Amino acid sequence: MKKIIVEFSNERLITPSGLTLVGGALGKSDLVKRANRMKVDNKRSQPQIKNGDILLTYIGLLCQGKPSFEAVREMQADPDYYKAALGIAYAIPSAETLRQRMDLIGRTLRDEIPVSY
């Protein structure tokens, strides 16, 4: 993961600057490794984008209070920052890919997640 240096200055801060903390915390966990090892349907869009990148992207959106898949288009305006901040290895997925892959991941893990009523 590329290091981001935080310095004091008079420059304007970008709104999602707190994502560097989220990315750092997620980088310390094994979430991405475990997600990349998940067996998900091989017929997926943009197979070069790993499951870990999909989850990191969506977690980044949720941390900004943006649960809509369409909000990922804002990340594509400055992909280098978001990739560095969240630790995304390949690329930020399109809104369509993000939605489809989250659906696939959800269906795959449905039996593994305990549900209590």
C-alpha positions in Angstrom: 0.0 0.0 0.0 1.4 3.4 -1.0 1.9 5.7 2.0 0.1 9.0 2.1 1.8 11.7 4.0 -0.3 14.1 6.1 1.1 17.6 6.6 -0.2 20.8 8.1 -0.8 23.6 5.5 -3.1 26.3 4.5 -4.4 24.3 1.5 -8.0 23.3 1.2 -8.7 19.7 2.2 -10.6 17.4 0.1 -13.8 16.0 1.7 -12.9 12.3 1.6 -9.5 12.7 3.3 -10.7 10.5 6.2 -10.7 7.5 3.9 -6.9 7.2 4.4 -7.7 6.2 8.0 -10.3 3.7 6.8 -7.9 2.3 4.2 -5.1 2.0 6.8 -7.4 0.1 9.2 -8.6 -2.2 6.4 -5.0 -2.8 5.3 -4.2 -4.1 8.7 -7.0 -6.7 8.5 -7.1 -9.8 6.3 -10.4 -8.7 4.7 -8.9 -8.2 1.2 -7.0 -11.5 1.3 -10.1 -13.5 2.4 -12.3 -11.7 -0.2 -9.9 -12.5 -3.0 -9.9 -16.2 -2.1 -13.7 -16.4 -2.2 -15.2 -18.6 -4.8 -17.6 -16.5 -6.8 -19.2 -17.2 -10.2 -16.5 -17.1 -13.0 -18.9 -15.3 -15.3 -18.3 -11.9 -13.8 -17.8 -8.5 -15.3 -14.3 -7.0 -15.2 -12.6 -10.2 -13.8 -9.3 -8.3 -13.5 -10.9 -6.4 -10.5 -10.6 -8.7 -7.5 -13.3 -9.1 -4.9 -11.2 -7.3 -2.4 -11.2 -4.1 -4.6 -15.0 -4.4 -4.9 -15.4 -4.6 -1.1 -12.9 -1.7 -0.5 -14.7 0.5 -3.0 -18.1 -0.2 -1.4 -16.8 0.3 2.2 -15.3 3.6 1.0 -18.7 4.7 -0.3 -20.5 3.6 2.9 -18.0 5.5 5.1 -18.9 8.6 3.1 -22.6 8.0 3.7 -23.2 7.1 0.1 -24.9 3.7 -0.1 -25.9 4.1 -3.8 -23.8 2.2 -6.3 -24.0 5.2 -8.6 -22.0 7.3 -6.2 -18.9 5.3 -7.3 -18.8 7.7 -10.3 -17.5 10.4 -8.0 -14.5 8.2 -7.2 -13.7 7.8 -10.8 -13.1 11.6 -11.0 -9.9 11.1 -9.0 -9.1 7.4 -9.1 -5.4 7.8 -8.0 -6.4 9.3 -4.7 -9.1 6.7 -3.9 -6.9 3.8 -4.9 -4.1 5.1 -2.6 -6.4 6.0 0.3 -8.3 2.7 0.3 -5.6 0.4 -0.9 -7.4 -0.6 -4.1 -5.0 -2.7 -6.2 -6.3 -2.6 -9.7 -9.0 -0.1 -10.5 -12.2 1.5 -9.2 -15.1 -0.5 -10.7 -18.0 1.0 -12.7 -21.3 1.3 -10.9 -22.7 -1.6 -12.9 -19.8 -3.9 -12.0 -20.0 -2.9 -8.4 -23.7 -3.7 -8.2 -23.4 -7.0 -10.0 -20.4 -8.2 -8.0 -21.8 -7.2 -4.7 -24.9 -9.2 -5.6 -22.7 -12.2 -6.5 -20.7 -11.9 -3.3 -23.9 -11.6 -1.3 -25.4 -14.8 -2.8 -22.2 -16.7 -2.3 -22.0 -15.8 1.4 -25.7 -16.1 2.2 -25.2 -19.6 3.7 -22.1 -18.6 5.7 -23.6 -15.6 7.5 -25.5 -16.6 10.6 -29.0 -14.9 10.8 -30.8 -14.7 14.1 -34.4 -13.5 14.4 
